[in-house]
Protein backbone atom coordinates (compact mmCIF):
# COMPACT_ATOMS: atom_id res chain seq x y z
CA UNK A 1 0.00 0.00 0.00
CA UNK A 2 1.37 3.42 -0.94
CA UNK A 3 2.26 5.77 1.91
CA UNK A 4 0.18 8.95 1.75
CA UNK A 5 0.46 11.97 4.04
CA UNK A 6 -1.85 14.95 4.39
CA UNK A 7 -1.02 18.59 5.02
CA UNK A 8 -3.73 20.99 6.13
CA UNK A 9 -3.08 24.74 6.25
CA UNK A 10 -5.48 27.25 7.76
CA UNK A 11 -6.15 30.22 9.98
CA UNK A 12 -9.34 30.76 11.97
CA UNK A 13 -11.46 28.28 10.01
CA UNK A 14 -13.33 27.11 13.14
CA UNK A 15 -15.89 24.38 12.55
CA UNK A 16 -14.83 24.06 8.92
CA UNK A 17 -11.42 22.92 10.11
CA UNK A 18 -13.00 20.23 12.28
CA UNK A 19 -14.90 18.93 9.26
CA UNK A 20 -11.68 19.03 7.24
CA UNK A 21 -9.88 16.83 9.78
CA UNK A 22 -12.79 14.40 9.89
CA UNK A 23 -12.69 14.04 6.13
CA UNK A 24 -9.02 13.03 5.87
CA UNK A 25 -9.53 9.52 7.31
CA UNK A 26 -8.53 7.63 10.41
CA UNK A 27 -4.72 7.53 10.00
CA UNK A 28 -4.18 10.80 11.83
CA UNK A 29 -0.49 9.99 12.37
CA UNK A 30 0.25 11.06 8.81
CA UNK A 31 -1.53 14.41 9.08
CA UNK A 32 0.26 17.70 9.74
CA UNK A 33 -1.62 20.92 10.44
CA UNK A 34 0.14 24.24 9.77
CA UNK A 35 -1.44 27.19 11.56
CA UNK A 36 -0.73 30.79 10.67
CA UNK A 37 -1.83 32.65 13.79
CA UNK A 38 -5.34 31.40 14.55
CA UNK A 39 -7.15 32.90 17.52
CA UNK A 40 -10.25 30.68 17.42
CA UNK A 41 -8.92 27.55 19.11
CA UNK A 42 -7.86 25.85 15.87
CA UNK A 43 -4.54 24.74 17.36
CA UNK A 44 -6.19 23.22 20.43
CA UNK A 45 -8.73 21.49 18.19
CA UNK A 46 -6.03 19.93 16.04
CA UNK A 47 -4.05 18.71 19.04
CA UNK A 48 -7.16 17.29 20.69
CA UNK A 49 -7.61 15.12 17.60
CA UNK A 50 -4.00 13.93 17.74
CA UNK A 51 -2.85 15.96 14.75
CA UNK A 52 0.76 17.11 14.59
CA UNK A 53 0.73 20.93 14.67
CA UNK A 54 3.17 23.51 13.33
CA UNK A 55 2.71 27.08 14.53
CA UNK A 56 4.38 29.40 12.05
CA UNK A 57 6.61 32.16 13.36
CA UNK A 58 4.55 35.21 12.45
CA UNK A 59 7.54 37.53 12.70
CA UNK A 60 8.37 36.16 9.26
CA UNK A 61 5.86 37.21 6.56
CA UNK A 62 3.26 34.48 6.13
CA UNK A 63 2.44 32.95 2.77
CA UNK A 64 0.46 29.82 1.94
CA UNK A 65 3.53 28.55 0.08
CA UNK A 66 5.64 28.90 3.20
CA UNK A 67 3.00 27.02 5.22
CA UNK A 68 2.88 24.17 2.69
CA UNK A 69 6.66 23.88 2.67
CA UNK A 70 6.78 23.76 6.47
CA UNK A 71 4.16 21.02 6.56
CA UNK A 72 5.89 19.07 3.82
CA UNK A 73 9.27 19.19 5.55
CA UNK A 74 7.77 18.01 8.85
CA UNK A 75 5.79 15.22 7.23
CA UNK A 76 8.75 13.88 5.26
CA UNK A 77 11.01 14.03 8.31
CA UNK A 78 8.53 11.95 10.31
CA UNK A 79 7.73 9.58 7.44
CA UNK A 80 10.78 9.29 5.16
CA UNK A 81 9.02 6.51 3.23
CA UNK A 82 6.26 8.91 2.16
CA UNK A 83 5.36 8.57 -1.53
CA UNK A 84 2.49 11.04 -1.96
CA UNK A 85 1.20 14.07 -0.10
CA UNK A 86 -2.29 15.51 -0.26
CA UNK A 87 -2.48 19.25 0.34
CA UNK A 88 -5.80 20.47 1.74
CA UNK A 89 -6.94 23.95 2.72
CA UNK A 90 -8.70 24.18 6.07
CA UNK A 91 -11.99 25.30 4.52
CA UNK A 92 -12.17 22.14 2.40
CA UNK A 93 -13.22 18.52 2.95
CA UNK A 94 -11.97 15.54 0.98
CA UNK A 95 -14.50 13.31 -0.76
CA UNK A 96 -14.36 9.76 0.68
CA UNK A 97 -13.04 8.03 -2.45
CA UNK A 98 -10.68 10.76 -3.62
CA UNK A 99 -7.37 9.59 -2.13
CA UNK A 100 -7.71 6.02 -3.40
CA UNK A 101 -8.61 7.24 -6.88
CA UNK A 102 -5.81 9.82 -7.01
CA UNK A 103 -3.13 7.46 -5.68
CA UNK A 104 -4.15 4.82 -8.18
CA UNK A 105 -3.77 7.32 -11.02
CA UNK A 106 -0.25 8.36 -9.99
CA UNK A 107 0.76 4.73 -9.53
CA UNK A 108 -0.32 3.93 -13.07
CA UNK A 109 1.19 7.10 -14.58
CA UNK A 110 4.75 7.48 -13.36
CA UNK A 111 5.42 10.58 -15.47
CA UNK A 112 2.74 12.57 -13.65
CA UNK A 113 3.66 14.53 -10.53
CA UNK A 114 0.29 16.03 -9.62
CA UNK A 115 -3.31 14.91 -9.82
CA UNK A 116 -6.31 16.99 -8.84
CA UNK A 117 -10.06 16.65 -9.22
CA UNK A 118 -13.25 18.69 -9.14
CA UNK A 119 -13.55 21.10 -6.24
CA UNK A 120 -17.18 21.73 -5.39
CA UNK A 121 -18.56 24.73 -3.57
CA UNK A 122 -20.57 23.57 -0.55
CA UNK A 123 -23.28 26.26 -0.79
CA UNK A 124 -23.25 27.66 -4.33
CA UNK A 125 -26.76 29.09 -4.10
CA UNK A 126 -26.12 30.92 -0.83
CA UNK A 127 -24.49 33.96 -2.48
CA UNK A 128 -23.58 35.00 -6.00
CA UNK A 129 -19.93 34.88 -4.99
CA UNK A 130 -20.18 31.27 -3.86
CA UNK A 131 -21.72 30.43 -7.23
CA UNK A 132 -18.80 32.12 -8.98
CA UNK A 133 -16.41 29.93 -6.97
CA UNK A 134 -18.24 26.78 -8.02
CA UNK A 135 -18.16 27.75 -11.69
CA UNK A 136 -14.50 28.75 -11.46
CA UNK A 137 -13.55 25.36 -9.98
CA UNK A 138 -15.07 23.54 -12.99
CA UNK A 139 -11.95 23.39 -15.16
CA UNK A 140 -11.40 20.99 -18.09
CA UNK A 141 -10.63 17.33 -17.43
CA UNK A 142 -7.33 15.96 -18.75
CA UNK A 143 -3.70 17.00 -18.78
CA UNK A 144 -3.42 20.46 -17.25
CA UNK A 145 -0.89 23.26 -16.88
CA UNK A 146 -1.50 23.71 -13.16
CA UNK A 147 -3.48 22.67 -10.11
CA UNK A 148 -5.08 24.56 -7.24
CA UNK A 149 -4.30 24.52 -3.55
CA UNK A 150 -5.82 21.09 -3.03
CA UNK A 151 -3.99 18.33 -4.92
CA UNK A 152 -2.16 15.03 -4.50
CA UNK A 153 1.55 15.42 -5.31
CA UNK A 154 4.33 12.89 -5.77
CA UNK A 155 6.88 13.46 -2.99
CA UNK A 156 10.02 12.93 -5.08
CA UNK A 157 8.78 15.39 -7.70
CA UNK A 158 8.14 18.13 -5.15
CA UNK A 159 11.53 17.49 -3.55
CA UNK A 160 13.18 17.65 -6.96
CA UNK A 161 12.09 21.28 -7.49
CA UNK A 162 12.60 22.39 -3.88
CA UNK A 163 8.92 22.76 -2.99
CA UNK A 164 6.79 25.88 -3.32
CA UNK A 165 8.23 29.36 -3.74
CA UNK A 166 7.73 30.84 -0.23
CA UNK A 167 8.10 34.43 -1.46
CA UNK A 168 4.87 34.33 -3.46
CA UNK A 169 1.77 35.76 -1.78
CA UNK A 170 -0.50 34.31 -4.49
CA UNK A 171 -0.29 32.00 -7.49
CA UNK A 172 2.07 29.60 -5.71
CA UNK A 173 0.50 26.43 -7.14
CA UNK A 174 0.67 27.42 -10.84
CA UNK A 175 4.24 28.66 -10.32
CA UNK A 176 5.19 25.35 -8.71
CA UNK A 177 3.59 23.49 -11.61
CA UNK A 178 5.56 25.53 -14.15
CA UNK A 179 8.77 24.34 -12.51
CA UNK A 180 7.53 20.75 -12.37
CA UNK A 181 6.70 20.78 -16.07
CA UNK A 182 10.12 22.28 -16.71
CA UNK A 183 11.59 19.11 -15.23
CA UNK A 184 9.47 16.90 -17.48
CA UNK A 185 6.67 16.16 -15.02
CA UNK A 186 2.97 16.34 -15.94
CA UNK A 187 -0.22 17.45 -14.17
CA UNK A 188 -3.63 15.83 -14.59
CA UNK A 189 -7.18 16.74 -13.61
CA UNK A 190 -9.52 13.81 -13.08
CA UNK A 191 -13.23 14.15 -13.76
CA UNK A 192 -14.18 13.10 -10.22
CA UNK A 193 -15.03 15.03 -7.07
CA UNK A 194 -12.03 15.86 -4.90
CA UNK A 195 -13.07 18.37 -2.26
CA UNK A 196 -15.94 20.37 -0.88
CA UNK A 197 -15.01 24.03 -0.43
CA UNK A 198 -16.85 26.48 1.83
CA UNK A 199 -16.06 29.97 0.58
CA UNK A 200 -18.59 31.73 2.81
CA UNK A 201 -18.18 34.88 0.73
CA UNK A 202 -20.96 37.36 1.33
CA UNK A 203 -19.60 40.79 0.38
CA UNK A 204 -18.63 42.51 -2.85
CA UNK A 205 -15.54 43.86 -1.08
CA UNK A 206 -14.34 40.29 -0.47
CA UNK A 207 -14.78 39.41 -4.13
CA UNK A 208 -12.94 42.63 -5.12
CA UNK A 209 -9.94 41.83 -2.90
CA UNK A 210 -9.79 38.25 -4.16
CA UNK A 211 -9.83 39.51 -7.77
CA UNK A 212 -7.11 42.01 -6.92
CA UNK A 213 -5.04 39.18 -5.50
CA UNK A 214 -5.61 37.26 -8.73
CA UNK A 215 -4.24 40.16 -10.76
CA UNK A 216 -1.21 40.29 -8.48
CA UNK A 217 -0.64 36.56 -9.02
CA UNK A 218 -0.87 36.91 -12.80
CA UNK A 219 1.72 39.69 -12.70
CA UNK A 220 4.09 37.93 -10.31
CA UNK A 221 4.11 34.54 -12.01
CA UNK A 222 4.30 36.01 -15.52
CA UNK A 223 7.26 38.09 -14.37
CA UNK A 224 9.00 34.89 -13.23
CA UNK A 225 7.98 32.61 -16.11
CA UNK A 226 6.83 34.92 -18.90
CA UNK A 227 9.70 34.28 -21.28
CA UNK A 228 9.23 31.87 -24.23
CA UNK A 229 8.58 29.07 -24.63
CA UNK A 230 6.51 29.03 -21.40
CA UNK A 231 5.13 32.60 -21.62
CA UNK A 232 3.05 31.71 -18.61
CA UNK A 233 0.17 34.11 -17.83
CA UNK A 234 1.56 36.72 -20.22
CA UNK A 235 -1.59 36.70 -22.35
CA UNK A 236 -3.79 36.95 -19.25
CA UNK A 237 -1.76 39.89 -17.90
CA UNK A 238 -1.94 41.73 -21.22
CA UNK A 239 -5.69 41.20 -21.29
CA UNK A 240 -6.00 42.77 -17.84
CA UNK A 241 -4.08 45.88 -18.93
CA UNK A 242 -6.07 46.15 -22.16
CA UNK A 243 -9.54 45.88 -20.62
CA UNK A 244 -8.75 47.48 -17.28
CA UNK A 245 -6.69 50.47 -18.45
CA UNK A 246 -5.97 50.93 -22.17
CA UNK A 247 -9.55 50.90 -23.47
CA UNK A 248 -10.99 53.18 -20.75
CA UNK A 249 -8.09 55.68 -21.08
CA UNK A 250 -8.31 55.83 -24.88
CA UNK A 251 -12.07 56.22 -24.77
CA UNK A 252 -12.23 58.92 -22.10
CA UNK A 253 -9.10 60.87 -23.04
CA UNK A 254 -10.15 61.07 -26.66
CA UNK A 255 -13.70 62.23 -25.99
CA UNK A 256 -12.89 65.97 -26.22
CA UNK A 257 -10.94 65.64 -29.48
CA UNK A 258 -13.45 63.33 -31.18
CA UNK A 259 -16.63 65.02 -30.11
CA UNK A 260 -17.47 62.07 -27.93
CA UNK A 261 -17.06 59.46 -30.67
CA UNK A 262 -14.23 57.77 -28.80
CA UNK A 263 -16.75 56.84 -26.11
CA UNK A 264 -18.09 54.28 -28.55
CA UNK A 265 -15.03 52.23 -27.64
CA UNK A 266 -16.78 51.40 -24.37
CA UNK A 267 -19.24 49.29 -26.38
CA UNK A 268 -16.58 46.58 -26.44
CA UNK A 269 -17.51 45.78 -22.83
CA UNK A 270 -21.08 44.66 -23.67
CA UNK A 271 -19.53 42.73 -26.58
CA UNK A 272 -17.12 40.98 -24.19
CA UNK A 273 -19.99 40.26 -21.81
CA UNK A 274 -22.02 38.66 -24.61
CA UNK A 275 -19.00 36.71 -25.88
CA UNK A 276 -18.38 35.15 -22.46
CA UNK A 277 -22.06 34.26 -22.09
CA UNK A 278 -22.02 32.46 -25.42
CA UNK A 279 -18.87 30.60 -24.47
CA UNK A 280 -20.36 29.53 -21.14
CA UNK A 281 -23.60 28.37 -22.74
CA UNK A 282 -21.61 26.29 -25.23
CA UNK A 283 -20.03 24.61 -22.20
CA UNK A 284 -23.50 23.60 -21.06
CA UNK A 285 -24.10 26.27 -18.46
CA UNK A 286 -27.57 27.70 -17.90
CA UNK A 287 -28.32 31.41 -18.49
CA UNK A 288 -28.60 31.80 -14.72
CA UNK A 289 -24.99 30.67 -14.42
CA UNK A 290 -23.54 32.13 -17.63
CA UNK A 291 -24.76 35.72 -17.15
CA UNK A 292 -23.41 36.39 -13.65
CA UNK A 293 -20.19 34.58 -14.52
CA UNK A 294 -19.75 36.81 -17.59
CA UNK A 295 -20.60 39.99 -15.69
CA UNK A 296 -18.05 39.34 -12.97
CA UNK A 297 -15.41 38.26 -15.50
CA UNK A 298 -15.71 41.69 -17.11
CA UNK A 299 -15.79 43.55 -13.79
CA UNK A 300 -12.76 41.60 -12.54
CA UNK A 301 -10.48 43.32 -15.04
CA UNK A 302 -10.44 46.43 -12.84
CA UNK A 303 -9.42 44.95 -9.45
CA UNK A 304 -7.04 42.65 -11.34
CA UNK A 305 -5.42 45.74 -12.86
CA UNK A 306 -4.90 47.14 -9.36
CA UNK A 307 -3.24 43.88 -8.37
CA UNK A 308 -0.93 44.07 -11.39
CA UNK A 309 0.02 47.65 -10.58
CA UNK A 310 0.60 46.74 -6.93
CA UNK A 311 3.01 43.96 -7.87
CA UNK A 312 5.06 46.09 -10.23
CA UNK A 313 5.25 49.01 -7.79
CA UNK A 314 6.50 46.65 -5.08
CA UNK A 315 8.96 45.09 -7.51
CA UNK A 316 10.39 48.43 -8.55
CA UNK A 317 10.57 49.83 -5.04
CA UNK A 318 11.84 46.65 -3.41
CA UNK A 319 9.01 46.80 -0.84
CA UNK A 320 7.96 43.70 1.06
CA UNK A 321 4.94 41.98 -0.49
CA UNK A 322 1.94 41.78 1.83
CA UNK A 323 -0.90 39.30 1.75
CA UNK A 324 -4.09 40.42 0.06
CA UNK A 325 -6.65 38.80 2.34
CA UNK A 326 -10.35 38.68 1.57
CA UNK A 327 -11.68 36.64 4.49
C-alpha positions as CSV (number, residue, x, y, z in Angstrom):
1,X,0.0,0.0,0.0
2,X,1.4,3.4,-0.9
3,X,2.3,5.8,1.9
4,X,0.2,8.9,1.8
5,X,0.5,12.0,4.0
6,X,-1.9,14.9,4.4
7,X,-1.0,18.6,5.0
8,X,-3.7,21.0,6.1
9,X,-3.1,24.7,6.2
10,X,-5.5,27.3,7.8
11,X,-6.1,30.2,10.0
12,X,-9.3,30.8,12.0
13,X,-11.5,28.3,10.0
14,X,-13.3,27.1,13.1
15,X,-15.9,24.4,12.5
16,X,-14.8,24.1,8.9
17,X,-11.4,22.9,10.1
18,X,-13.0,20.2,12.3
19,X,-14.9,18.9,9.3
20,X,-11.7,19.0,7.2
21,X,-9.9,16.8,9.8
22,X,-12.8,14.4,9.9
23,X,-12.7,14.0,6.1
24,X,-9.0,13.0,5.9
25,X,-9.5,9.5,7.3
26,X,-8.5,7.6,10.4
27,X,-4.7,7.5,10.0
28,X,-4.2,10.8,11.8
29,X,-0.5,10.0,12.4
30,X,0.3,11.1,8.8
31,X,-1.5,14.4,9.1
32,X,0.3,17.7,9.7
33,X,-1.6,20.9,10.4
34,X,0.1,24.2,9.8
35,X,-1.4,27.2,11.6
36,X,-0.7,30.8,10.7
37,X,-1.8,32.7,13.8
38,X,-5.3,31.4,14.6
39,X,-7.2,32.9,17.5
40,X,-10.2,30.7,17.4
41,X,-8.9,27.6,19.1
42,X,-7.9,25.8,15.9
43,X,-4.5,24.7,17.4
44,X,-6.2,23.2,20.4
45,X,-8.7,21.5,18.2
46,X,-6.0,19.9,16.0
47,X,-4.0,18.7,19.0
48,X,-7.2,17.3,20.7
49,X,-7.6,15.1,17.6
50,X,-4.0,13.9,17.7
51,X,-2.8,16.0,14.8
52,X,0.8,17.1,14.6
53,X,0.7,20.9,14.7
54,X,3.2,23.5,13.3
55,X,2.7,27.1,14.5
56,X,4.4,29.4,12.1
57,X,6.6,32.2,13.4
58,X,4.6,35.2,12.4
59,X,7.5,37.5,12.7
60,X,8.4,36.2,9.3
61,X,5.9,37.2,6.6
62,X,3.3,34.5,6.1
63,X,2.4,32.9,2.8
64,X,0.5,29.8,1.9
65,X,3.5,28.6,0.1
66,X,5.6,28.9,3.2
67,X,3.0,27.0,5.2
68,X,2.9,24.2,2.7
69,X,6.7,23.9,2.7
70,X,6.8,23.8,6.5
71,X,4.2,21.0,6.6
72,X,5.9,19.1,3.8
73,X,9.3,19.2,5.6
74,X,7.8,18.0,8.9
75,X,5.8,15.2,7.2
76,X,8.7,13.9,5.3
77,X,11.0,14.0,8.3
78,X,8.5,11.9,10.3
79,X,7.7,9.6,7.4
80,X,10.8,9.3,5.2
81,X,9.0,6.5,3.2
82,X,6.3,8.9,2.2
83,X,5.4,8.6,-1.5
84,X,2.5,11.0,-2.0
85,X,1.2,14.1,-0.1
86,X,-2.3,15.5,-0.3
87,X,-2.5,19.2,0.3
88,X,-5.8,20.5,1.7
89,X,-6.9,23.9,2.7
90,X,-8.7,24.2,6.1
91,X,-12.0,25.3,4.5
92,X,-12.2,22.1,2.4
93,X,-13.2,18.5,2.9
94,X,-12.0,15.5,1.0
95,X,-14.5,13.3,-0.8
96,X,-14.4,9.8,0.7
97,X,-13.0,8.0,-2.5
98,X,-10.7,10.8,-3.6
99,X,-7.4,9.6,-2.1
100,X,-7.7,6.0,-3.4
101,X,-8.6,7.2,-6.9
102,X,-5.8,9.8,-7.0
103,X,-3.1,7.5,-5.7
104,X,-4.2,4.8,-8.2
105,X,-3.8,7.3,-11.0
106,X,-0.3,8.4,-10.0
107,X,0.8,4.7,-9.5
108,X,-0.3,3.9,-13.1
109,X,1.2,7.1,-14.6
110,X,4.8,7.5,-13.4
111,X,5.4,10.6,-15.5
112,X,2.7,12.6,-13.7
113,X,3.7,14.5,-10.5
114,X,0.3,16.0,-9.6
115,X,-3.3,14.9,-9.8
116,X,-6.3,17.0,-8.8
117,X,-10.1,16.7,-9.2
118,X,-13.2,18.7,-9.1
119,X,-13.5,21.1,-6.2
120,X,-17.2,21.7,-5.4
121,X,-18.6,24.7,-3.6
122,X,-20.6,23.6,-0.5
123,X,-23.3,26.3,-0.8
124,X,-23.2,27.7,-4.3
125,X,-26.8,29.1,-4.1
126,X,-26.1,30.9,-0.8
127,X,-24.5,34.0,-2.5
128,X,-23.6,35.0,-6.0
129,X,-19.9,34.9,-5.0
130,X,-20.2,31.3,-3.9
131,X,-21.7,30.4,-7.2
132,X,-18.8,32.1,-9.0
133,X,-16.4,29.9,-7.0
134,X,-18.2,26.8,-8.0
135,X,-18.2,27.7,-11.7
136,X,-14.5,28.7,-11.5
137,X,-13.5,25.4,-10.0
138,X,-15.1,23.5,-13.0
139,X,-12.0,23.4,-15.2
140,X,-11.4,21.0,-18.1
141,X,-10.6,17.3,-17.4
142,X,-7.3,16.0,-18.7
143,X,-3.7,17.0,-18.8
144,X,-3.4,20.5,-17.2
145,X,-0.9,23.3,-16.9
146,X,-1.5,23.7,-13.2
147,X,-3.5,22.7,-10.1
148,X,-5.1,24.6,-7.2
149,X,-4.3,24.5,-3.5
150,X,-5.8,21.1,-3.0
151,X,-4.0,18.3,-4.9
152,X,-2.2,15.0,-4.5
153,X,1.6,15.4,-5.3
154,X,4.3,12.9,-5.8
155,X,6.9,13.5,-3.0
156,X,10.0,12.9,-5.1
157,X,8.8,15.4,-7.7
158,X,8.1,18.1,-5.1
159,X,11.5,17.5,-3.5
160,X,13.2,17.7,-7.0
161,X,12.1,21.3,-7.5
162,X,12.6,22.4,-3.9
163,X,8.9,22.8,-3.0
164,X,6.8,25.9,-3.3
165,X,8.2,29.4,-3.7
166,X,7.7,30.8,-0.2
167,X,8.1,34.4,-1.5
168,X,4.9,34.3,-3.5
169,X,1.8,35.8,-1.8
170,X,-0.5,34.3,-4.5
171,X,-0.3,32.0,-7.5
172,X,2.1,29.6,-5.7
173,X,0.5,26.4,-7.1
174,X,0.7,27.4,-10.8
175,X,4.2,28.7,-10.3
176,X,5.2,25.4,-8.7
177,X,3.6,23.5,-11.6
178,X,5.6,25.5,-14.1
179,X,8.8,24.3,-12.5
180,X,7.5,20.8,-12.4
181,X,6.7,20.8,-16.1
182,X,10.1,22.3,-16.7
183,X,11.6,19.1,-15.2
184,X,9.5,16.9,-17.5
185,X,6.7,16.2,-15.0
186,X,3.0,16.3,-15.9
187,X,-0.2,17.4,-14.2
188,X,-3.6,15.8,-14.6
189,X,-7.2,16.7,-13.6
190,X,-9.5,13.8,-13.1
191,X,-13.2,14.2,-13.8
192,X,-14.2,13.1,-10.2
193,X,-15.0,15.0,-7.1
194,X,-12.0,15.9,-4.9
195,X,-13.1,18.4,-2.3
196,X,-15.9,20.4,-0.9
197,X,-15.0,24.0,-0.4
198,X,-16.8,26.5,1.8
199,X,-16.1,30.0,0.6
200,X,-18.6,31.7,2.8
201,X,-18.2,34.9,0.7
202,X,-21.0,37.4,1.3
203,X,-19.6,40.8,0.4
204,X,-18.6,42.5,-2.8
205,X,-15.5,43.9,-1.1
206,X,-14.3,40.3,-0.5
207,X,-14.8,39.4,-4.1
208,X,-12.9,42.6,-5.1
209,X,-9.9,41.8,-2.9
210,X,-9.8,38.3,-4.2
211,X,-9.8,39.5,-7.8
212,X,-7.1,42.0,-6.9
213,X,-5.0,39.2,-5.5
214,X,-5.6,37.3,-8.7
215,X,-4.2,40.2,-10.8
216,X,-1.2,40.3,-8.5
217,X,-0.6,36.6,-9.0
218,X,-0.9,36.9,-12.8
219,X,1.7,39.7,-12.7
220,X,4.1,37.9,-10.3
221,X,4.1,34.5,-12.0
222,X,4.3,36.0,-15.5
223,X,7.3,38.1,-14.4
224,X,9.0,34.9,-13.2
225,X,8.0,32.6,-16.1
226,X,6.8,34.9,-18.9
227,X,9.7,34.3,-21.3
228,X,9.2,31.9,-24.2
229,X,8.6,29.1,-24.6
230,X,6.5,29.0,-21.4
231,X,5.1,32.6,-21.6
232,X,3.0,31.7,-18.6
233,X,0.2,34.1,-17.8
234,X,1.6,36.7,-20.2
235,X,-1.6,36.7,-22.3
236,X,-3.8,37.0,-19.2
237,X,-1.8,39.9,-17.9
238,X,-1.9,41.7,-21.2
239,X,-5.7,41.2,-21.3
240,X,-6.0,42.8,-17.8
241,X,-4.1,45.9,-18.9
242,X,-6.1,46.2,-22.2
243,X,-9.5,45.9,-20.6
244,X,-8.7,47.5,-17.3
245,X,-6.7,50.5,-18.5
246,X,-6.0,50.9,-22.2
247,X,-9.5,50.9,-23.5
248,X,-11.0,53.2,-20.7
249,X,-8.1,55.7,-21.1
250,X,-8.3,55.8,-24.9
251,X,-12.1,56.2,-24.8
252,X,-12.2,58.9,-22.1
253,X,-9.1,60.9,-23.0
254,X,-10.1,61.1,-26.7
255,X,-13.7,62.2,-26.0
256,X,-12.9,66.0,-26.2
257,X,-10.9,65.6,-29.5
258,X,-13.5,63.3,-31.2
259,X,-16.6,65.0,-30.1
260,X,-17.5,62.1,-27.9
261,X,-17.1,59.5,-30.7
262,X,-14.2,57.8,-28.8
263,X,-16.7,56.8,-26.1
264,X,-18.1,54.3,-28.5
265,X,-15.0,52.2,-27.6
266,X,-16.8,51.4,-24.4
267,X,-19.2,49.3,-26.4
268,X,-16.6,46.6,-26.4
269,X,-17.5,45.8,-22.8
270,X,-21.1,44.7,-23.7
271,X,-19.5,42.7,-26.6
272,X,-17.1,41.0,-24.2
273,X,-20.0,40.3,-21.8
274,X,-22.0,38.7,-24.6
275,X,-19.0,36.7,-25.9
276,X,-18.4,35.2,-22.5
277,X,-22.1,34.3,-22.1
278,X,-22.0,32.5,-25.4
279,X,-18.9,30.6,-24.5
280,X,-20.4,29.5,-21.1
281,X,-23.6,28.4,-22.7
282,X,-21.6,26.3,-25.2
283,X,-20.0,24.6,-22.2
284,X,-23.5,23.6,-21.1
285,X,-24.1,26.3,-18.5
286,X,-27.6,27.7,-17.9
287,X,-28.3,31.4,-18.5
288,X,-28.6,31.8,-14.7
289,X,-25.0,30.7,-14.4
290,X,-23.5,32.1,-17.6
291,X,-24.8,35.7,-17.1
292,X,-23.4,36.4,-13.6
293,X,-20.2,34.6,-14.5
294,X,-19.7,36.8,-17.6
295,X,-20.6,40.0,-15.7
296,X,-18.0,39.3,-13.0
297,X,-15.4,38.3,-15.5
298,X,-15.7,41.7,-17.1
299,X,-15.8,43.6,-13.8
300,X,-12.8,41.6,-12.5
301,X,-10.5,43.3,-15.0
302,X,-10.4,46.4,-12.8
303,X,-9.4,44.9,-9.5
304,X,-7.0,42.6,-11.3
305,X,-5.4,45.7,-12.9
306,X,-4.9,47.1,-9.4
307,X,-3.2,43.9,-8.4
308,X,-0.9,44.1,-11.4
309,X,0.0,47.6,-10.6
310,X,0.6,46.7,-6.9
311,X,3.0,44.0,-7.9
312,X,5.1,46.1,-10.2
313,X,5.3,49.0,-7.8
314,X,6.5,46.7,-5.1
315,X,9.0,45.1,-7.5
316,X,10.4,48.4,-8.6
317,X,10.6,49.8,-5.0
318,X,11.8,46.7,-3.4
319,X,9.0,46.8,-0.8
320,X,8.0,43.7,1.1
321,X,4.9,42.0,-0.5
322,X,1.9,41.8,1.8
323,X,-0.9,39.3,1.7
324,X,-4.1,40.4,0.1
325,X,-6.7,38.8,2.3
326,X,-10.3,38.7,1.6
327,X,-11.7,36.6,4.5
